Amino acid sequence: MSKIEELNEYLKRLKLEKRELILAGKKTSVIDIKIKEVEDEIKATQI
C-alpha cells in the first residue's frame, strides 16, 4: 500500500470516528485537528 493510500485509509477512519463522536454528543475539536493534519499531509505527498 502506498503512502497516499495509507493516509486516505487513516483519514477515512478518522472521519468515521468523528461521526460516532457527533452521534454521541461529544466534542470533535481534537479529531478535527487530526483530520486537517492528515489532509495537509496528503496534499504535500501528492506534490
SEFIZA-3560 file (N, C-alpha, C; in Angstrom, 3 decimals):
REM SEFIZA-3560
<numar><xx>0.847</xx><yy>-1.173</yy><zz>0.000</zz><atom>N</atom></numar>
<numar><xx>0.000</xx><yy>0.000</yy><zz>0.000</zz><atom>CA</atom></numar>
<numar><xx>0.901</xx><yy>1.247</yy><zz>0.000</zz><atom>C</atom></numar>
<numar><xx>0.575</xx><yy>2.189</yy><zz>-0.861</zz><atom>N</atom></numar>
<numar><xx>1.380</xx><yy>3.402</yy><zz>-0.952</zz><atom>CA</atom></numar>
<numar><xx>1.089</xx><yy>4.338</yy><zz>0.222</zz><atom>C</atom></numar>
<numar><xx>1.946</xx><yy>5.320</yy><zz>0.375</zz><atom>N</atom></numar>
<numar><xx>1.807</xx><yy>6.296</yy><zz>1.462</zz><atom>CA</atom></numar>
<numar><xx>0.470</xx><yy>7.029</yy><zz>1.356</zz><atom>C</atom></numar>
<numar><xx>0.092</xx><yy>7.441</yy><zz>0.139</zz><atom>N</atom></numar>
<numar><xx>-1.170</xx><yy>8.164</yy><zz>-0.045</zz><atom>CA</atom></numar>
<numar><xx>-2.358</xx><yy>7.261</yy><zz>0.281</zz><atom>C</atom></numar>
<numar><xx>-2.298</xx><yy>6.004</yy><zz>-0.119</zz><atom>N</atom></numar>
<numar><xx>-3.384</xx><yy>5.069</yy><zz>0.201</zz><atom>CA</atom></numar>
<numar><xx>-3.517</xx><yy>4.897</yy><zz>1.708</zz><atom>C</atom></numar>
<numar><xx>-2.379</xx><yy>4.786</yy><zz>2.400</zz><atom>N</atom></numar>
<numar><xx>-2.402</xx><yy>4.650</yy><zz>3.858</zz><atom>CA</atom></numar>
<numar><xx>-3.017</xx><yy>5.886</yy><zz>4.505</zz><atom>C</atom></numar>
<numar><xx>-2.629</xx><yy>7.067</yy><zz>4.025</zz><atom>N</atom></numar>
<numar><xx>-3.173</xx><yy>8.311</yy><zz>4.569</zz><atom>CA</atom></numar>
<numar><xx>-4.672</xx><yy>8.413</yy><zz>4.308</zz><atom>C</atom></numar>
<numar><xx>-5.107</xx><yy>8.001</yy><zz>3.122</zz><atom>N</atom></numar>
<numar><xx>-6.536</xx><yy>8.041</yy><zz>2.804</zz><atom>CA</atom></numar>
<numar><xx>-7.327</xx><yy>7.081</yy><zz>3.689</zz><atom>C</atom></numar>
<numar><xx>-6.763</xx><yy>5.908</yy><zz>3.973</zz><atom>N</atom></numar>
<numar><xx>-7.416</xx><yy>4.956</yy><zz>4.873</zz><atom>CA</atom></numar>
<numar><xx>-7.513</xx><yy>5.534</yy><zz>6.286</zz><atom>C</atom></numar>
<numar><xx>-6.430</xx><yy>6.170</yy><zz>6.742</zz><atom>N</atom></numar>
<numar><xx>-6.409</xx><yy>6.790</yy><zz>8.068</zz><atom>CA</atom></numar>
<numar><xx>-7.438</xx><yy>7.914</yy><zz>8.136</zz><atom>C</atom></numar>
<numar><xx>-7.515</xx><yy>8.719</yy><zz>7.066</zz><atom>N</atom></numar>
<numar><xx>-8.484</xx><yy>9.812</yy><zz>7.003</zz><atom>CA</atom></numar>
<numar><xx>-9.903</xx><yy>9.262</yy><zz>7.058</zz><atom>C</atom></numar>
<numar><xx>-10.141</xx><yy>8.174</yy><zz>6.362</zz><atom>N</atom></numar>
<numar><xx>-11.470</xx><yy>7.544</yy><zz>6.365</zz><atom>CA</atom></numar>
<numar><xx>-11.842</xx><yy>7.094</yy><zz>7.779</zz><atom>C</atom></numar>
<numar><xx>-10.884</xx><yy>6.472</yy><zz>8.492</zz><atom>N</atom></numar>
<numar><xx>-11.143</xx><yy>6.026</yy><zz>9.865</zz><atom>CA</atom></numar>
<numar><xx>-11.412</xx><yy>7.207</yy><zz>10.792</zz><atom>C</atom></numar>
<numar><xx>-10.646</xx><yy>8.292</yy><zz>10.614</zz><atom>N</atom></numar>
<numar><xx>-10.855</xx><yy>9.488</yy><zz>11.442</zz><atom>CA</atom></numar>
<numar><xx>-12.245</xx><yy>10.074</yy><zz>11.222</zz><atom>C</atom></numar>
<numar><xx>-12.678</xx><yy>10.119</yy><zz>9.972</zz><atom>N</atom></numar>
<numar><xx>-13.996</xx><yy>10.686</yy><zz>9.670</zz><atom>CA</atom></numar>
<numar><xx>-15.112</xx><yy>9.812</yy><zz>10.236</zz><atom>C</atom></numar>
<numar><xx>-14.931</xx><yy>8.494</yy><zz>10.201</zz><atom>N</atom></numar>
<numar><xx>-15.920</xx><yy>7.595</yy><zz>10.805</zz><atom>CA</atom></numar>
<numar><xx>-15.960</xx><yy>7.789</yy><zz>12.319</zz><atom>C</atom></numar>
<numar><xx>-14.790</xx><yy>7.943</yy><zz>12.917</zz><atom>N</atom></numar>
<numar><xx>-14.723</xx><yy>8.172</yy><zz>14.364</zz><atom>CA</atom></numar>
<numar><xx>-15.383</xx><yy>9.508</yy><zz>14.721</zz><atom>C</atom></numar>
<numar><xx>-15.171</xx><yy>10.524</yy><zz>13.881</zz><atom>N</atom></numar>
<numar><xx>-15.795</xx><yy>11.826</yy><zz>14.117</zz><atom>CA</atom></numar>
<numar><xx>-17.311</xx><yy>11.695</yy><zz>14.080</zz><atom>C</atom></numar>
<numar><xx>-17.818</xx><yy>10.930</yy><zz>13.122</zz><atom>N</atom></numar>
<numar><xx>-19.267</xx><yy>10.724</yy><zz>13.014</zz><atom>CA</atom></numar>
<numar><xx>-19.811</xx><yy>10.086</yy><zz>14.283</zz><atom>C</atom></numar>
<numar><xx>-19.079</xx><yy>9.093</yy><zz>14.816</zz><atom>N</atom></numar>
<numar><xx>-19.504</xx><yy>8.435</yy><zz>16.055</zz><atom>CA</atom></numar>
<numar><xx>-19.503</xx><yy>9.419</yy><zz>17.225</zz><atom>C</atom></numar>
<numar><xx>-18.489</xx><yy>10.282</yy><zz>17.282</zz><atom>N</atom></numar>
<numar><xx>-18.422</xx><yy>11.279</yy><zz>18.354</zz><atom>CA</atom></numar>
<numar><xx>-19.592</xx><yy>12.253</yy><zz>18.268</zz><atom>C</atom></numar>
<numar><xx>-19.925</xx><yy>12.682</yy><zz>17.054</zz><atom>N</atom></numar>
<numar><xx>-21.050</xx><yy>13.602</yy><zz>16.863</zz><atom>CA</atom></numar>
<numar><xx>-22.344</xx><yy>12.939</yy><zz>17.319</zz><atom>C</atom></numar>
<numar><xx>-22.541</xx><yy>11.686</yy><zz>16.933</zz><atom>N</atom></numar>
<numar><xx>-23.755</xx><yy>10.961</yy><zz>17.322</zz><atom>CA</atom></numar>
<numar><xx>-23.836</xx><yy>10.783</yy><zz>18.839</zz><atom>C</atom></numar>
<numar><xx>-22.674</xx><yy>10.678</yy><zz>19.489</zz><atom>N</atom></numar>
<numar><xx>-22.637</xx><yy>10.512</yy><zz>20.942</zz><atom>CA</atom></numar>
<numar><xx>-22.693</xx><yy>11.858</yy><zz>21.668</zz><atom>C</atom></numar>
<numar><xx>-22.719</xx><yy>12.948</yy><zz>20.909</zz><atom>N</atom></numar>
<numar><xx>-22.791</xx><yy>14.273</yy><zz>21.517</zz><atom>CA</atom></numar>
<numar><xx>-21.478</xx><yy>14.744</yy><zz>22.118</zz><atom>C</atom></numar>
<numar><xx>-20.364</xx><yy>14.197</yy><zz>21.634</zz><atom>N</atom></numar>
<numar><xx>-19.044</xx><yy>14.565</yy><zz>22.165</zz><atom>CA</atom></numar>
<numar><xx>-18.419</xx><yy>15.674</yy><zz>21.325</zz><atom>C</atom></numar>
<numar><xx>-17.397</xx><yy>16.316</yy><zz>21.880</zz><atom>N</atom></numar>
<numar><xx>-16.666</xx><yy>17.355</yy><zz>21.157</zz><atom>CA</atom></numar>
<numar><xx>-15.787</xx><yy>16.717</yy><zz>20.083</zz><atom>C</atom></numar>
<numar><xx>-15.618</xx><yy>17.424</yy><zz>18.969</zz><atom>N</atom></numar>
<numar><xx>-14.825</xx><yy>16.891</yy><zz>17.859</zz><atom>CA</atom></numar>
<numar><xx>-13.620</xx><yy>17.765</yy><zz>17.522</zz><atom>C</atom></numar>
<numar><xx>-13.302</xx><yy>18.731</yy><zz>18.366</zz><atom>N</atom></numar>
<numar><xx>-12.219</xx><yy>19.665</yy><zz>18.033</zz><atom>CA</atom></numar>
<numar><xx>-10.867</xx><yy>18.964</yy><zz>17.862</zz><atom>C</atom></numar>
<numar><xx>-10.567</xx><yy>17.988</yy><zz>18.698</zz><atom>N</atom></numar>
<numar><xx>-9.286</xx><yy>17.286</yy><zz>18.609</zz><atom>CA</atom></numar>
<numar><xx>-9.213</xx><yy>16.477</yy><zz>17.320</zz><atom>C</atom></numar>
<numar><xx>-10.268</xx><yy>15.757</yy><zz>17.006</zz><atom>N</atom></numar>
<numar><xx>-10.262</xx><yy>14.939</yy><zz>15.795</zz><atom>CA</atom></numar>
<numar><xx>-10.291</xx><yy>15.818</yy><zz>14.547</zz><atom>C</atom></numar>
<numar><xx>-10.910</xx><yy>16.995</yy><zz>14.631</zz><atom>N</atom></numar>
<numar><xx>-10.892</xx><yy>17.938</yy><zz>13.505</zz><atom>CA</atom></numar>
<numar><xx>-9.457</xx><yy>18.357</yy><zz>13.182</zz><atom>C</atom></numar>
<numar><xx>-8.659</xx><yy>18.574</yy><zz>14.218</zz><atom>N</atom></numar>
<numar><xx>-7.254</xx><yy>18.948</yy><zz>14.028</zz><atom>CA</atom></numar>
<numar><xx>-6.499</xx><yy>17.809</yy><zz>13.349</zz><atom>C</atom></numar>
<numar><xx>-6.720</xx><yy>16.573</yy><zz>13.805</zz><atom>N</atom></numar>
<numar><xx>-6.049</xx><yy>15.415</yy><zz>13.201</zz><atom>CA</atom></numar>
<numar><xx>-6.455</xx><yy>15.261</yy><zz>11.740</zz><atom>C</atom></numar>
<numar><xx>-7.742</xx><yy>15.441</yy><zz>11.440</zz><atom>N</atom></numar>
<numar><xx>-8.226</xx><yy>15.337</yy><zz>10.062</zz><atom>CA</atom></numar>
<numar><xx>-7.527</xx><yy>16.375</yy><zz>9.191</zz><atom>C</atom></numar>
<numar><xx>-7.417</xx><yy>17.607</yy><zz>9.678</zz><atom>N</atom></numar>
<numar><xx>-6.750</xx><yy>18.680</yy><zz>8.925</zz><atom>CA</atom></numar>
<numar><xx>-5.289</xx><yy>18.330</yy><zz>8.680</zz><atom>C</atom></numar>
<numar><xx>-4.607</xx><yy>17.787</yy><zz>9.700</zz><atom>N</atom></numar>
<numar><xx>-3.201</xx><yy>17.407</yy><zz>9.555</zz><atom>CA</atom></numar>
<numar><xx>-3.030</xx><yy>16.332</yy><zz>8.485</zz><atom>C</atom></numar>
<numar><xx>-3.899</xx><yy>15.331</yy><zz>8.493</zz><atom>N</atom></numar>
<numar><xx>-3.809</xx><yy>14.247</yy><zz>7.518</zz><atom>CA</atom></numar>
<numar><xx>-4.110</xx><yy>14.773</yy><zz>6.114</zz><atom>C</atom></numar>
<numar><xx>-5.120</xx><yy>15.629</yy><zz>5.981</zz><atom>N</atom></numar>
<numar><xx>-5.433</xx><yy>16.217</yy><zz>4.673</zz><atom>CA</atom></numar>
<numar><xx>-4.255</xx><yy>17.031</yy><zz>4.147</zz><atom>C</atom></numar>
<numar><xx>-3.607</xx><yy>17.791</yy><zz>5.023</zz><atom>N</atom></numar>
<numar><xx>-2.433</xx><yy>18.572</yy><zz>4.619</zz><atom>CA</atom></numar>
<numar><xx>-1.288</xx><yy>17.661</yy><zz>4.197</zz><atom>C</atom></numar>
<numar><xx>-1.101</xx><yy>16.563</yy><zz>4.920</zz><atom>N</atom></numar>
<numar><xx>-0.033</xx><yy>15.623</yy><zz>4.580</zz><atom>CA</atom></numar>
<numar><xx>-0.308</xx><yy>14.955</yy><zz>3.237</zz><atom>C</atom></numar>
<numar><xx>-1.568</xx><yy>14.638</yy><zz>2.958</zz><atom>N</atom></numar>
<numar><xx>-1.935</xx><yy>14.054</yy><zz>1.664</zz><atom>CA</atom></numar>
<numar><xx>-1.604</xx><yy>15.043</yy><zz>0.544</zz><atom>C</atom></numar>
<numar><xx>-1.971</xx><yy>16.309</yy><zz>0.728</zz><atom>N</atom></numar>
<numar><xx>-1.671</xx><yy>17.338</yy><zz>-0.283</zz><atom>CA</atom></numar>
<numar><xx>-0.167</xx><yy>17.465</yy><zz>-0.497</zz><atom>C</atom></numar>
<numar><xx>0.596</xx><yy>17.460</yy><zz>0.585</zz><atom>N</atom></numar>
<numar><xx>2.053</xx><yy>17.595</yy><zz>0.486</zz><atom>CA</atom></numar>
<numar><xx>2.673</xx><yy>16.382</yy><zz>-0.203</zz><atom>C</atom></numar>
<numar><xx>2.115</xx><yy>15.208</yy><zz>0.020</zz><atom>N</atom></numar>
<numar><xx>2.640</xx><yy>13.984</yy><zz>-0.580</zz><atom>CA</atom></numar>
<numar><xx>2.347</xx><yy>13.940</yy><zz>-2.074</zz><atom>C</atom></numar>
<numar><xx>1.222</xx><yy>14.497</yy><zz>-2.488</zz><atom>N</atom></numar>
<numar><xx>0.828</xx><yy>14.462</yy><zz>-3.895</zz><atom>CA</atom></numar>
<numar><xx>1.654</xx><yy>15.407</yy><zz>-4.756</zz><atom>C</atom></numar>
<numar><xx>2.262</xx><yy>16.406</yy><zz>-4.148</zz><atom>N</atom></numar>
<numar><xx>3.023</xx><yy>17.398</yy><zz>-4.926</zz><atom>CA</atom></numar>
<numar><xx>4.348</xx><yy>16.842</yy><zz>-5.373</zz><atom>C</atom></numar>
//
